[in-house]
Amino acid sequence: MPERHGYAHLMGLFATTVFLSAFLLFQIQPVVAKMILPWFGGSSSVWSTCIVFFQAELLLGYAYVHWLHEKVSARRQPLVHVALLVLSLVTLPVAADPSWKGMAREHPSWSVLAVLAGAVGAPYLLLSTTGPLMQAWYARSFPVSVGCAKPYRLYALSNLASMLALLSYPVLVEPALTVGSQALAWSVGYAVFVVAGLATALFARHRMAHVESTGPVDTSPVTPAARWRECLLWIGLSASASILLLAITRHLTQDVAPVPFLWVVPLSIYLLSFILCFDTPRYYVRGWFLAALPLAFLALDRVLDGGMGVPMLISLLSVSLFVFCMVCHGELVRLRPPVQHLTLFYLMLSVGGALGGVLVGLVAPAVFTAYFELPIGLLLCATLVIAVLWRELRPLWRALLLVALLGYGWRLADISLDYVDGYRRVVRNFYSQLRVADETDPRLGALRLMRHGSVNHGEQYMAAPLRKEPTAYYCEKSGIGRAIRSLPQAHPLKLGVVGLGTGTLATYGRSGDEMRIYEINEQVLELARSEFTYLSDTKATIIPVLGDGRLMLEREAQQQLDLLAMDAFSGDSIPTHLLTLEAMKTYFGHLKPDGLLAVHITNRYLDMRPVMASAAQHFGKVALVYELDPDDKDLYCRHSSWVLLMSPERAAALPDTLQDGKKLLPPAGFEPWTDSFSNLLGILK
């Protein structure tokens, strides 16, 4: 009876510490990612690189736990860990060093890793050790023969806490707190965790000493360490799930928006599979999930073909990811070793997760020209499942599955070729993948386009009489076209553009005009110069400025611009940091008193009008929206939405060509976006 009583109290302490550590571990991920997102152009690759850092920290943490478990006596382990926990408090409160803003463009991936190491490296490392370390101490405190030791269930509890942390962020935390307040609250929570960790370590040390002094209680046989084949399967299954998680997240964020909500959904699914699989094996109904696996592969095949609405896209990707992760993690649980070797098991899991993250977050943008990591992850998953099942299968089934695997590999190779086949140029880096394609318009002939993912970022008719015509979202009838044409023509104009694309707006430049174009991605500038002629054909003086548009404008002297166009898109959306009040203040500071700020808000998924209206109201400006829905007969225009922000005096003196703009007013209770607060759930269409 006393044994059971001690178990209940100590179990509660272990559970509290594990829950706190896991909650904080995953709550800080969107907080710090959102904190640094503006420094790196709002690119979706920021999240992938953040995941690489977090997985690398997890690997270091698990390696530390394995070393501690194997090399340090049970009674000394808590003392070592207590010392590290206390030392980590000196790094609080967590905060990213803003001096990294200026170095972001040079080596963005390594800069993200470095700034994260400085901001949360030590606390995150200590949090990452908690799950496996508590399980190891718990197993030693209550050996199997007591009838209470179920250390793997603590792993399920940690994943439950992780999922709650992620799901609460976009729904409860992000809408209610500024980024600074989020970081401060997290720092307080970490201090509470350290107290719980200290108490658990001291009680565990006392309990382990008691077990040692009363003699060995665990009579379970000693099992040999895992063989290399088992270790490779652990690593491979973990890496497969990690690759698919990050590749599917990238697929979502590149075409919609790099926002916490779309980061959180896939990662929550990933964690849910851990919870279900590690809590008890019965949740992984092997026959059902193995039967669903081919359907998930077919669903991803449909997604990769493109041309589907966002609700269906998110649904198919989410369900498929759940099946993939359940199979990978369910098979991991079936292959897990006895508790004597759990630290090695978790170390191999973290190695696999880190390898998957490095492939998607670091290697792929530097080596691949297209997004090949998703087909690679799918093929790896299919191959590993066959490897796991191999010994259980009859020869006929082995042959059939090998044929199916070869056929699926051929299909994935064909899909991968479609990423690059038929395009003039395909390039990729940290910021995006860009493809230049040639098409034929039956009415006007050759048409050249630049695409970022599935989003069109500009186009040009190549016939000599037509190539100087502004097209797509920038045609004469668009809001930006009408705005530029409305400017006084008696003197040279000074124009600013944030976001180059193909350089279409250069067509509006006249002799004597100056156009400063801010572009963060040097590959965009290279393609605009080599594959399109807008920049070379214009009569205006073009001054390209490489770097994040907002950061570059903040460093420059006032430009006294007649018009500044905000057209910097990451996928289908302007990055959040370019639309905050602090950003708007910078833009207005570079405009003449009667200058126009034109913001491109065309978006399939987000309604940016409340953001524009609240910013205009804050600065005492007028915001007018110009929607263009061209019919099939229009040769040059595509659907577009532009908002013009201006002084009330300028609005009262607008020419007839701009009188049809619809005035925007912010909805009741809508909070304007700032660098420390933005809520994308509130503007979903």
C-alpha positions as CSV (number, residue, x, y, z in Angstrom):
1,M,0.0,0.0,0.0
2,P,2.8,2.6,0.8
3,E,4.4,1.6,-2.5
4,R,1.1,2.5,-4.4
5,H,0.8,5.7,-2.4
6,G,4.3,6.8,-3.3
7,Y,3.6,5.9,-6.9
8,A,0.5,8.1,-7.1
9,H,2.3,11.2,-5.8
10,L,5.4,10.7,-7.8
11,M,3.4,9.9,-11.0
12,G,1.5,13.2,-10.6
13,L,4.8,15.1,-10.2
14,F,6.3,13.4,-13.3
15,A,3.1,14.0,-15.3
16,T,3.0,17.7,-14.4
17,T,6.7,18.2,-15.3
18,V,6.3,16.3,-18.6
19,F,3.1,18.2,-19.5
20,L,4.6,21.6,-18.8
21,S,7.7,20.9,-20.7
22,A,5.9,19.6,-23.8
23,F,3.4,22.5,-23.7
24,L,6.1,25.1,-23.5
25,L,8.2,23.2,-26.1
26,F,5.6,23.6,-28.8
27,Q,4.1,26.9,-27.7
28,I,7.4,28.7,-28.3
29,Q,7.7,27.5,-31.8
30,P,5.0,29.7,-33.4
31,V,5.8,32.5,-31.0
32,V,9.5,32.8,-32.0
33,A,8.7,32.0,-35.7
34,K,6.3,34.8,-35.9
35,M,8.8,37.1,-34.1
36,I,11.4,36.6,-36.8
37,L,9.2,36.1,-39.8
38,P,9.4,39.8,-40.8
39,W,13.2,39.7,-40.8
40,F,13.3,37.1,-43.6
41,G,10.7,38.5,-46.0
42,G,7.7,36.6,-44.7
43,S,8.8,33.5,-46.6
44,S,7.2,30.1,-45.9
45,S,10.7,28.7,-45.7
46,V,11.1,30.4,-42.3
47,W,8.9,27.8,-40.7
48,S,10.6,24.9,-42.4
49,T,14.0,26.2,-41.1
50,C,12.6,26.8,-37.7
51,I,11.5,23.1,-37.6
52,V,15.0,22.1,-38.6
53,F,16.3,24.0,-35.6
54,F,13.8,22.6,-33.2
55,Q,14.4,19.0,-34.5
56,A,18.2,19.5,-34.2
57,E,17.7,20.7,-30.6
58,L,15.5,17.7,-29.9
59,L,18.3,15.5,-31.2
60,L,20.9,17.2,-29.0
61,G,18.5,16.8,-26.0
62,Y,17.9,13.1,-26.6
63,A,21.6,12.5,-27.1
64,Y,22.2,14.2,-23.8
65,V,19.6,12.0,-22.1
66,H,21.1,8.8,-23.7
67,W,24.5,9.8,-22.4
68,L,23.2,10.6,-19.0
69,H,21.3,7.3,-18.9
70,E,24.3,5.2,-20.0
71,K,27.3,7.0,-18.4
72,V,26.1,8.7,-15.2
73,S,24.8,6.8,-12.1
74,A,21.1,7.1,-11.4
75,R,21.7,9.0,-8.1
76,R,23.9,11.6,-9.8
77,Q,21.7,12.2,-12.9
78,P,19.2,14.5,-11.1
79,L,22.0,16.6,-9.7
80,V,23.5,17.2,-13.1
81,H,20.1,18.0,-14.6
82,V,19.2,20.4,-11.7
83,A,22.4,22.4,-12.3
84,L,21.6,22.8,-16.0
85,L,17.9,23.8,-15.3
86,V,19.1,26.5,-12.9
87,L,21.7,27.8,-15.3
88,S,19.1,28.1,-18.1
89,L,17.2,30.7,-16.1
90,V,19.8,33.3,-16.9
91,T,18.7,33.3,-20.6
92,L,15.2,34.6,-19.7
93,P,13.2,36.4,-21.0
94,V,13.3,34.9,-24.5
95,A,13.8,37.5,-27.2
96,A,15.2,37.5,-30.7
97,D,18.2,39.8,-31.3
98,P,17.0,42.5,-33.8
99,S,20.6,43.0,-35.1
100,W,20.0,39.9,-37.3
101,K,17.6,41.9,-39.5
102,G,20.5,43.4,-41.4
103,M,22.1,40.0,-42.2
104,A,19.0,38.1,-43.1
105,R,19.4,38.3,-46.9
106,E,22.9,37.1,-47.2
107,H,22.5,33.5,-45.8
108,P,18.8,33.4,-44.6
109,S,18.7,29.7,-43.6
110,W,21.8,29.9,-41.4
111,S,20.7,33.3,-40.1
112,V,17.4,31.8,-38.9
113,L,19.2,29.0,-37.1
114,A,21.6,31.5,-35.5
115,V,18.9,33.8,-34.3
116,L,16.9,31.0,-32.9
117,A,20.0,29.6,-31.1
118,G,20.5,32.9,-29.4
119,A,16.8,33.5,-28.6
120,V,15.6,30.1,-27.3
121,G,18.6,27.7,-27.6
122,A,19.2,26.9,-24.0
123,P,15.6,26.7,-22.7
124,Y,14.5,24.7,-25.6
125,L,17.3,22.2,-25.2
126,L,16.4,21.6,-21.6
127,L,12.7,21.3,-22.4
128,S,13.5,18.7,-25.1
129,T,15.3,16.5,-22.6
130,T,12.4,16.3,-20.2
131,G,10.2,13.7,-21.9
132,P,12.7,10.8,-22.3
133,L,14.5,11.7,-19.1
134,M,11.4,11.6,-17.0
135,Q,10.4,8.3,-18.6
136,A,13.8,6.8,-17.8
137,W,13.7,8.1,-14.1
138,Y,10.2,6.9,-13.8
139,A,11.1,3.4,-15.0
140,R,13.9,3.3,-12.5
141,S,11.7,4.6,-9.7
142,F,8.9,2.1,-10.2
143,P,10.2,-1.0,-11.9
144,V,7.8,-3.3,-13.9
145,S,7.2,-5.7,-11.1
146,V,5.5,-3.0,-9.0
147,G,2.8,-3.1,-11.6
148,C,2.7,0.7,-12.1
149,A,5.5,1.5,-14.6
150,K,4.2,2.6,-18.0
151,P,6.8,5.1,-19.0
152,Y,5.7,5.2,-22.7
153,R,2.4,6.7,-21.6
154,L,4.2,9.7,-20.4
155,Y,5.4,10.1,-24.0
156,A,1.7,10.1,-25.1
157,L,1.0,12.7,-22.4
158,S,3.8,14.9,-23.7
159,N,2.4,14.8,-27.2
160,L,-1.1,15.7,-26.0
161,A,0.4,18.7,-24.3
162,S,2.3,19.6,-27.4
163,M,-0.9,19.4,-29.5
164,L,-2.8,21.5,-27.0
165,A,0.0,24.1,-27.2
166,L,-0.2,24.3,-30.9
167,L,-4.0,24.4,-31.3
168,S,-4.4,27.0,-28.6
169,Y,-1.9,29.4,-30.3
170,P,-3.9,30.6,-33.3
171,V,-7.2,30.4,-31.5
172,L,-6.5,31.8,-28.0
173,V,-2.9,33.2,-27.8
174,E,-2.3,35.0,-31.1
175,P,-5.6,36.9,-31.2
176,A,-5.3,38.1,-27.6
177,L,-1.6,38.9,-26.9
178,T,1.1,40.8,-28.7
179,V,4.3,38.9,-29.6
180,G,6.2,40.6,-26.8
181,S,3.5,39.6,-24.2
182,Q,3.5,36.1,-25.6
183,A,7.3,35.8,-25.1
184,L,7.0,37.2,-21.6
185,A,4.2,34.8,-20.6
186,W,6.2,31.9,-22.0
187,S,9.2,33.0,-19.9
188,V,7.1,33.0,-16.8
189,G,5.8,29.5,-17.7
190,Y,9.4,28.3,-18.2
191,A,10.3,29.5,-14.7
192,V,7.4,27.5,-13.3
193,F,8.6,24.5,-15.3
194,V,12.1,24.8,-13.8
195,V,10.6,24.7,-10.3
196,A,8.5,21.6,-11.2
197,G,11.6,20.0,-12.8
198,L,13.7,20.6,-9.6
199,A,11.1,19.0,-7.4
200,T,10.7,16.0,-9.7
201,A,14.5,15.5,-9.9
202,L,14.9,15.6,-6.1
203,F,12.0,13.3,-5.5
204,A,13.1,10.9,-8.2
205,R,16.6,10.8,-6.8
206,H,15.2,9.9,-3.4
207,R,13.0,7.3,-4.9
208,M,15.8,5.7,-7.0
209,A,18.0,5.6,-3.9
210,H,15.2,3.8,-2.1
211,V,14.9,1.2,-4.9
212,E,18.7,0.6,-4.9
213,S,18.9,0.3,-1.1
214,T,16.0,-2.2,-0.8
215,G,17.4,-4.4,-3.5
216,P,16.5,-4.9,-7.2
217,V,12.7,-5.0,-7.7
218,D,12.7,-5.3,-11.5
219,T,13.0,-9.0,-12.3
220,S,12.4,-8.6,-16.0
221,P,15.2,-10.2,-18.1
222,V,17.9,-8.0,-19.5
223,T,17.5,-7.8,-23.3
224,P,20.3,-7.2,-25.8
225,A,20.6,-3.8,-27.5
226,A,18.9,-3.1,-30.8
227,R,20.5,-4.3,-33.9
228,W,21.5,-2.0,-36.7
229,R,18.5,-3.1,-38.9
230,E,16.1,-2.1,-36.1
231,C,17.9,1.2,-35.6
232,L,17.7,2.0,-39.4
233,L,14.0,1.2,-39.4
234,W,13.4,3.5,-36.4
235,I,15.3,6.3,-38.1
236,G,13.7,5.7,-41.5
237,L,10.1,5.7,-40.2
238,S,10.7,8.8,-38.2
239,A,12.4,10.6,-41.1
240,S,9.6,9.6,-43.5
241,A,6.9,11.2,-41.2
242,S,9.1,14.3,-40.7
243,I,9.6,14.8,-44.5
244,L,5.9,14.4,-45.2
245,L,5.0,16.8,-42.4
246,L,7.2,19.5,-43.7
247,A,6.6,19.0,-47.4
248,I,2.9,19.0,-46.9
249,T,3.1,22.1,-44.7
250,R,5.2,23.8,-47.4
251,H,2.6,22.8,-50.0
252,L,-0.1,24.5,-48.0
253,T,1.7,27.7,-47.1
254,Q,3.3,28.5,-50.4
255,D,-0.1,28.9,-52.2
256,V,-2.1,30.3,-49.3
257,A,-0.1,32.2,-46.8
258,P,2.9,31.5,-44.4
259,V,0.8,31.9,-41.2
260,P,0.7,30.2,-37.9
261,F,-2.7,28.6,-38.5
262,L,-1.4,26.7,-41.5
263,W,1.8,25.8,-39.6
264,V,-0.2,24.4,-36.7
265,V,-2.7,22.2,-38.4
266,P,-0.2,19.7,-40.0
267,L,2.0,19.7,-36.9
268,S,-1.0,19.0,-34.7
269,I,-2.0,16.0,-36.9
270,Y,1.6,14.8,-36.6
271,L,1.5,15.0,-32.8
272,L,-2.0,13.4,-32.6
273,S,-0.6,10.3,-34.3
274,F,2.1,10.2,-31.6
275,I,-0.5,10.5,-28.9
276,L,-2.7,7.7,-30.3
277,C,0.1,5.3,-31.1
278,F,2.1,5.7,-27.9
279,D,-0.8,5.9,-25.5
280,T,-1.9,2.3,-26.3
281,P,-1.4,0.1,-29.3
282,R,-5.2,-0.5,-29.8
283,Y,-5.6,3.0,-31.4
284,Y,-3.3,1.9,-34.3
285,V,-5.7,-0.6,-35.9
286,R,-3.1,-2.0,-38.2
287,G,-5.3,-3.6,-40.8
288,W,-7.4,-0.5,-41.3
289,F,-4.5,2.0,-41.6
290,L,-2.5,-0.3,-43.9
291,A,-5.7,-0.5,-46.1
292,A,-6.1,3.3,-46.0
293,L,-2.5,3.9,-47.0
294,P,-2.9,3.3,-50.7
295,L,-5.9,5.6,-50.6
296,A,-3.7,8.3,-49.0
297,F,-1.1,7.9,-51.8
298,L,-3.9,8.3,-54.4
299,A,-5.2,11.4,-52.6
300,L,-1.7,13.0,-52.7
301,D,-1.5,12.1,-56.4
302,R,-4.7,14.1,-56.9
303,V,-3.4,17.0,-54.9
304,L,-0.1,17.1,-56.9
305,D,-2.2,17.3,-60.1
306,G,-3.5,20.7,-58.8
307,G,-6.7,22.6,-59.7
308,M,-8.6,22.1,-56.4
309,G,-10.3,24.5,-53.9
310,V,-8.8,25.3,-50.6
311,P,-11.2,23.4,-48.4
312,M,-10.7,20.2,-50.4
313,L,-7.0,20.8,-50.6
314,I,-6.6,21.2,-46.8
315,S,-9.0,18.2,-46.1
316,L,-7.1,15.8,-48.4
317,L,-3.7,16.9,-47.2
318,S,-4.7,16.6,-43.5
319,V,-6.4,13.2,-43.8
320,S,-3.5,11.8,-45.9
321,L,-0.9,13.2,-43.5
322,F,-2.8,11.6,-40.6
323,V,-2.7,8.2,-42.3
324,F,1.0,8.5,-43.2
325,C,1.9,9.5,-39.6
326,M,-0.3,6.8,-38.0
327,V,1.3,4.1,-40.1
328,C,4.9,5.4,-39.5
329,H,4.4,5.9,-35.8
330,G,2.2,2.9,-35.3
331,E,4.9,0.7,-36.8
332,L,7.5,2.4,-34.6
333,V,5.5,1.5,-31.5
334,R,5.3,-2.1,-32.7
335,L,9.1,-2.1,-33.1
336,R,9.9,-0.3,-29.8
337,P,12.3,-2.0,-27.4
338,P,11.9,-2.8,-23.7
339,V,12.2,0.2,-21.3
340,Q,15.9,-0.6,-20.7
341,H,16.7,0.8,-24.2
342,L,14.1,3.6,-24.5
343,T,16.7,6.3,-24.5
344,L,18.3,4.7,-27.6
345,F,14.9,4.4,-29.2
346,Y,14.1,8.1,-28.7
347,L,17.6,9.0,-29.8
348,M,17.0,7.2,-33.1
349,L,13.6,8.8,-33.5
350,S,15.1,12.2,-33.1
351,V,17.9,11.4,-35.6
352,G,15.2,10.5,-38.1
353,G,13.2,13.6,-37.4
354,A,16.3,15.8,-37.7
355,L,17.4,14.1,-41.0
356,G,13.9,14.7,-42.5
357,G,14.0,18.4,-41.4
358,V,17.4,19.0,-42.8
359,L,16.4,17.5,-46.1
360,V,13.3,19.7,-46.5
361,G,14.6,22.8,-44.7
362,L,18.2,23.1,-45.7
363,V,19.2,20.7,-48.4
364,A,16.2,20.9,-50.7
365,P,16.2,24.8,-51.2
366,A,20.0,24.7,-51.9
367,V,20.1,21.6,-54.1
368,F,16.7,21.1,-55.8
369,T,15.2,23.4,-58.4
370,A,11.7,22.2,-57.6
371,Y,9.8,20.8,-54.6
372,F,11.0,17.2,-55.0
373,E,10.9,16.5,-51.3
374,L,7.3,15.5,-51.2
375,P,7.6,12.7,-53.9
376,I,10.8,11.6,-52.0
377,G,8.9,11.4,-48.7
378,L,6.0,9.5,-50.3
379,L,8.4,6.9,-51.9
380,L,10.3,6.5,-48.7
381,C,7.1,5.9,-46.8
382,A,5.9,3.2,-49.2
383,T,9.4,1.5,-49.3
384,L,9.6,1.4,-45.5
385,V,6.2,0.0,-45.0
386,I,7.1,-2.9,-47.4
387,A,10.3,-3.4,-45.5
388,V,8.5,-3.6,-42.2
389,L,6.0,-6.1,-43.6
390,W,8.5,-8.1,-45.6
391,R,9.0,-11.0,-43.1
392,E,5.2,-11.4,-42.6
393,L,4.4,-11.7,-46.3
394,R,4.1,-14.7,-48.5
395,P,6.3,-14.7,-51.6
396,L,3.4,-13.8,-53.9
397,W,2.5,-10.8,-51.9
398,R,6.2,-9.7,-51.8
399,A,6.3,-9.9,-55.6
400,L,3.1,-7.9,-56.0
401,L,4.1,-5.2,-53.6
402,L,7.5,-4.8,-55.3
403,V,5.8,-4.4,-58.6
404,A,3.4,-1.9,-57.1
405,L,6.3,0.0,-55.5
406,L,8.2,0.2,-58.8
407,G,5.0,1.5,-60.5
408,Y,4.5,4.1,-57.8
409,G,8.1,5.2,-58.1
410,W,7.6,5.6,-61.8
411,R,4.5,7.7,-61.2
412,L,6.3,9.9,-58.7
413,A,9.2,10.4,-61.1
414,D,6.7,11.5,-63.7
415,I,5.2,14.0,-61.3
416,S,8.6,15.3,-60.4
417,L,9.5,15.8,-64.1
418,D,6.3,17.8,-64.5
419,Y,7.7,20.2,-61.9
420,V,10.4,21.2,-64.4
421,D,9.5,19.8,-67.8
422,G,8.1,22.3,-70.3
423,Y,9.4,25.4,-68.5
424,R,12.0,27.8,-69.9
425,R,13.6,28.3,-66.5
426,V,13.1,26.7,-63.0
427,V,15.0,28.1,-60.1
428,R,14.7,27.8,-56.3
429,N,16.2,29.2,-53.2
430,F,15.2,30.0,-49.6
431,Y,12.5,32.5,-50.7
432,S,10.6,30.5,-53.3
433,Q,10.6,28.3,-56.4
434,L,10.1,30.3,-59.6
435,R,9.2,28.9,-63.0
436,V,9.1,30.7,-66.3
437,A,6.7,29.2,-68.8
438,D,5.8,30.0,-72.5
439,E,2.2,29.6,-73.5
440,T,0.3,30.6,-76.6
441,D,-2.8,32.8,-76.5
442,P,-5.0,32.1,-79.5
443,R,-5.7,35.8,-80.0
444,L,-2.4,37.5,-79.2
445,G,0.2,34.8,-79.7
446,A,3.2,34.0,-77.5
447,L,2.7,34.7,-73.8
448,R,5.4,34.3,-71.1
449,L,4.6,33.9,-67.4
450,M,6.4,33.7,-64.1
451,R,4.9,31.4,-61.4
452,H,5.6,31.0,-57.7
453,G,4.1,27.7,-56.9
454,S,0.7,27.8,-58.6
455,V,0.4,31.6,-58.3
456,N,0.9,33.8,-61.4
457,H,3.4,36.6,-60.6
458,G,3.3,38.4,-63.9
459,E,3.1,37.8,-67.6
460,Q,4.1,39.4,-70.9
461,Y,3.1,39.0,-74.6
462,M,6.3,38.5,-76.5
463,A,5.3,39.9,-79.9
464,A,7.1,43.3,-80.5
465,P,3.9,45.4,-80.8
466,L,2.4,43.9,-77.6
467,R,5.3,43.4,-75.2
468,K,5.1,47.0,-73.8
469,E,1.5,46.5,-72.8
470,P,0.9,46.2,-69.1
471,T,-0.9,42.9,-68.4
472,A,-2.6,40.8,-65.7
473,Y,-3.1,42.6,-62.3
474,Y,-1.3,45.7,-63.6
475,C,-3.2,46.5,-66.8
476,E,-4.6,49.9,-67.7
477,K,-8.0,49.2,-66.1
478,S,-6.6,47.9,-62.8
479,G,-6.4,50.1,-59.7
480,I,-2.7,50.6,-60.0
481,G,-2.9,51.3,-63.7
482,R,-5.5,54.0,-63.2
483,A,-3.6,55.4,-60.2
484,I,-0.4,55.9,-62.1
485,R,-2.2,57.4,-65.1
486,S,-4.0,59.9,-62.7
487,L,-0.7,61.3,-61.5
488,P,0.3,64.8,-62.8
489,Q,2.1,64.3,-66.1
490,A,3.6,67.8,-66.4
491,H,6.8,66.8,-64.5
492,P,8.9,63.7,-64.1
493,L,7.5,61.2,-61.6
494,K,9.2,59.4,-58.8
495,L,7.7,56.0,-58.2
496,G,8.4,53.2,-55.7
497,V,7.5,49.5,-56.1
498,V,8.0,46.8,-53.4
499,G,8.0,43.5,-55.2
500,L,9.4,43.2,-58.7
501,G,7.7,40.2,-60.3
502,T,8.2,40.4,-64.0
503,G,8.7,44.2,-63.8
504,T,5.3,44.9,-65.5
505,L,4.8,48.3,-63.7
506,A,7.9,49.6,-65.6
507,T,5.7,49.9,-68.6
508,Y,4.2,53.0,-67.0
509,G,7.5,54.8,-66.8
510,R,8.2,57.8,-69.0
511,S,11.4,59.5,-70.0
512,G,12.7,61.4,-66.9
513,D,10.7,59.3,-64.5
514,E,12.5,57.3,-61.7
515,M,11.3,54.0,-60.4
516,R,12.8,52.4,-57.3
517,I,12.0,48.7,-57.2
518,Y,12.6,46.8,-53.9
519,E,13.0,43.0,-54.3
520,I,14.2,40.6,-51.7
521,N,14.9,37.7,-54.0
522,E,17.8,38.2,-56.4
523,Q,16.5,35.3,-58.5
524,V,13.4,37.3,-59.3
525,L,15.6,40.2,-60.5
526,E,17.7,37.9,-62.6
527,L,14.6,36.4,-64.3
528,A,13.0,39.7,-64.9
529,R,16.1,40.9,-66.7
530,S,16.8,37.7,-68.7
531,E,13.4,36.3,-69.5
532,F,11.2,39.5,-69.8
533,T,11.8,42.8,-71.4
534,Y,9.7,45.2,-69.3
535,L,12.8,46.6,-67.5
536,S,14.9,47.0,-70.7
537,D,12.0,48.5,-72.7
538,T,11.0,51.2,-70.3
539,K,12.0,54.8,-70.8
540,A,12.2,55.4,-67.0
541,T,15.3,55.1,-64.9
542,I,15.0,51.8,-63.0
543,I,16.9,51.6,-59.6
544,P,16.7,48.0,-58.2
545,V,17.2,47.7,-54.5
546,L,17.9,44.2,-53.2
547,G,16.5,43.4,-49.8
548,D,13.2,43.3,-47.9
549,G,11.3,46.4,-49.1
550,R,10.2,47.6,-45.7
551,L,13.7,47.2,-44.1
552,M,15.3,49.0,-47.1
553,L,12.8,51.9,-46.9
554,E,13.4,52.2,-43.1
555,R,17.1,52.7,-43.8
556,E,16.8,55.2,-46.7
557,A,16.3,58.9,-46.6
558,Q,12.9,60.2,-47.4
559,Q,12.3,59.6,-51.1
560,Q,9.4,62.0,-51.7
561,L,7.5,59.5,-53.9
562,D,4.5,60.4,-56.0
563,L,3.3,56.8,-55.6
564,L,4.4,53.7,-53.7
565,A,3.0,50.3,-54.8
566,M,3.1,47.4,-52.4
567,D,3.2,44.3,-54.5
568,A,5.5,41.9,-52.6
569,F,3.8,38.5,-52.5
570,S,4.8,35.3,-50.7
571,G,2.6,32.8,-52.5
572,D,-0.9,34.2,-52.7
573,S,-0.5,36.9,-50.0
574,I,1.5,39.9,-49.0
575,P,3.6,39.1,-46.0
576,T,2.1,40.3,-42.7
577,H,5.0,42.5,-41.7
578,L,4.5,44.7,-44.8
579,L,0.9,45.6,-43.7
580,T,1.4,46.7,-40.1
581,L,1.0,50.2,-38.7
582,E,4.7,50.5,-38.2
583,A,5.2,49.5,-41.9
584,M,2.5,52.0,-43.1
585,K,4.2,54.8,-41.1
586,T,7.4,54.1,-43.0
587,Y,5.6,54.1,-46.3
588,F,3.8,57.4,-45.7
589,G,7.1,58.9,-44.6
590,H,8.5,58.3,-48.1
591,L,5.4,59.8,-49.9
592,K,4.8,63.4,-50.8
593,P,1.9,65.0,-48.9
594,D,-0.4,64.2,-51.8
595,G,1.2,60.9,-52.7
596,L,-0.6,57.6,-53.2
597,L,0.0,54.4,-51.4
598,A,-1.3,51.5,-53.6
599,V,-1.6,48.1,-52.0
600,H,-2.3,44.9,-54.0
601,I,-4.7,42.8,-52.0
602,T,-5.8,40.3,-54.6
603,N,-6.1,37.0,-52.6
604,R,-8.2,33.9,-53.0
605,Y,-8.3,33.1,-49.2
606,L,-7.9,36.3,-47.2
607,D,-9.9,39.4,-47.1
608,M,-7.4,42.2,-46.6
609,R,-9.8,45.1,-46.7
610,P,-10.4,45.4,-42.9
611,V,-6.6,45.6,-42.5
612,M,-6.3,48.4,-45.0
613,A,-9.3,50.2,-43.6
614,S,-8.1,50.1,-40.0
615,A,-4.6,51.3,-41.0
616,A,-6.1,54.2,-43.0
617,Q,-8.3,55.2,-40.1
618,H,-5.3,55.1,-37.7
619,F,-3.3,57.5,-39.8
620,G,-6.3,59.8,-40.8
621,K,-6.2,58.6,-44.4
622,V,-8.9,57.6,-46.9
623,A,-8.8,54.0,-48.3
624,L,-10.5,53.3,-51.6
625,V,-10.7,49.9,-53.1
626,Y,-10.7,49.2,-56.9
627,E,-12.0,45.8,-58.0
628,L,-11.5,44.6,-61.5
629,D,-13.4,41.6,-62.9
630,P,-12.6,41.6,-66.6
631,D,-14.7,39.6,-69.1
632,D,-13.4,37.0,-71.5
633,K,-13.0,39.6,-74.2
634,D,-10.4,41.6,-72.3
635,L,-7.1,40.7,-73.8
636,Y,-4.7,42.1,-71.1
637,C,-6.4,42.1,-67.7
638,R,-6.9,39.6,-64.9
639,H,-9.0,39.9,-61.8
640,S,-7.4,42.2,-59.3
641,S,-8.0,44.2,-56.1
642,W,-6.0,47.3,-55.3
643,V,-6.5,49.7,-52.4
644,L,-5.3,53.3,-52.7
645,L,-4.6,55.1,-49.4
646,M,-4.3,58.9,-49.5
647,S,-4.9,62.1,-47.6
648,P,-8.5,63.4,-47.3
649,E,-7.5,66.4,-49.4
650,R,-6.2,64.2,-52.2
651,A,-9.3,62.1,-52.0
652,A,-11.5,65.2,-52.4
653,A,-9.6,66.2,-55.5
654,L,-9.5,62.8,-57.3
655,P,-10.0,62.9,-61.1
656,D,-13.0,61.4,-62.7
657,T,-11.1,58.3,-63.6
658,L,-10.8,57.3,-59.9
659,Q,-14.2,58.5,-58.6
660,D,-15.7,55.0,-58.6
661,G,-13.4,53.7,-55.7
662,K,-15.3,52.2,-52.8
663,K,-14.4,53.8,-49.5
664,L,-13.3,51.2,-46.9
665,L,-14.3,51.4,-43.2
666,P,-13.0,49.0,-40.6
667,P,-15.5,46.6,-39.0
668,A,-16.5,47.3,-35.5
669,G,-14.0,46.0,-33.1
670,F,-11.3,45.2,-35.7
671,E,-7.9,45.7,-34.3
672,P,-5.3,47.2,-36.6
673,W,-2.3,45.1,-37.3
674,T,1.0,45.9,-35.6
675,D,4.4,44.3,-35.6
676,S,3.4,42.6,-32.3
677,F,-0.2,41.8,-33.1
678,S,-2.0,40.3,-36.2
679,N,-4.8,37.9,-36.5
680,L,-5.3,36.1,-39.8
681,L,-8.2,34.0,-38.6
682,G,-10.2,37.2,-38.5
683,I,-9.8,37.8,-42.2
684,L,-10.3,34.3,-43.7
685,K,-12.8,34.4,-46.6
